[in-house]
Amino acid sequence: MTSTLFDLSGRTALVTGSSQGIGHALARGLSGAGARIVLNGRNMTKLETCAEELRAEGCSVEVLAFDVTDHDAARAAVDRFEDGVGPIDILVNNAGMQHRGPLEDFPADAFERLLRTNISSVFNVGQAVARHMIARGAGKIINIASVQSALARPSIAPYTATKGAVANLTKGMATDWARHGLQCNAIAPGYFKTPLNQALVDDPEFTAWLEKRTPAGRWGNVEELVGACIFLSAPASSFVNGHTLYVDGGITASL
């Protein structure tokens, strides 16, 4: 029994924004647990390069290029995959972006872009996939939130707003869809070494602050998110719903 709790054999997992960073690491990790993975992004060349790299490691990989901020495109792509390839059993809504700047001068177009990329994408792809999951009576949806779902820092107020919305949209998904057999949860990463955070990683002053502020005393490595993702994708989490799992080295636990 225990050996099957985290087994994803025979499952298909769509990971949005999976050509680099956290999404790429999660796709690789889900494959290691037995899943066929579906890479998503807008740049087909980048996706194909990533897919070939993972196939060389023995991963079973499909590619599904579409813009997660486009509701109609997301639905059409998901429907096409379900009809032509097979069911999507696991969705990881990972696509996201950051834009830093003082709130009093924050550009309105950048704010709208954050809303579309970080929130609308979760709704768009989540709804498109959930329609099929509901019909089957089963499915796993994992949304990537952030420590900024609970905390704020200077210069990223709009990003904080979007990630707070992701955590609450996750609760809403669970509330609406749990009765149909879906488990909808979120992972809230702390500060991880990713392309999105590279400027901060390269800033000695910020890194010193982070190491002092985080009980674990360091940046996270993206591979350290894989275990949480496998848990929330697997039978082991069959009665976990609407939960946000913080993977943050203790930063939200400590003043």
Secondary structure, 3 states (H helix, E strand, C coil): CHHHCCCCCCCEEEECCCCCHHHHHHHHHHHHCCCEEEEEECCHHHHHHHHHHHHHCCCCEEEEECCCCCHHHHHHHHHHHHHHCCCCCEEEECCCCCCCCCHHHCCHHHHHHHHHHHHHHHHHHHHHHHHHHHHHCCEEEEEECCHHHCCCCCCCHHHHHHHHHHHHHHHHHHHHHHHHCEEEEEEEECCECCHHHHHHHCCHHHHHHHHHHCCCCCCECHHHHHHHHHHHHCHHHCCCCCCEEEECCCHHHCC
